[in-house]
């Protein structure tokens, strides 16, 4: 039964790591969008 304990610990750790990763990505995107507001849209250059 000791092997099952490691599996349960991994399954409880994975959502926490995924949440931290998604929060970090969201903060990074907000940070970039705050300093460079129009980079998410990639407008076509005028020719």
C-alpha positions, 0 to 999 in steps of 0.5 A: 500500500506504500506505492499507492501513497506516492500516487495519491501525493502526485495526484494531489500535487499536480493541480496545485502545480498546474494552478501556479503555472497558469497564474504565472502565465496570466501574470506575465501576460498582464505584465507585458500587456501593461507596458506594451498594450498593443502587442497582443493584436499585431496590427498590419503595418501601413504600406 
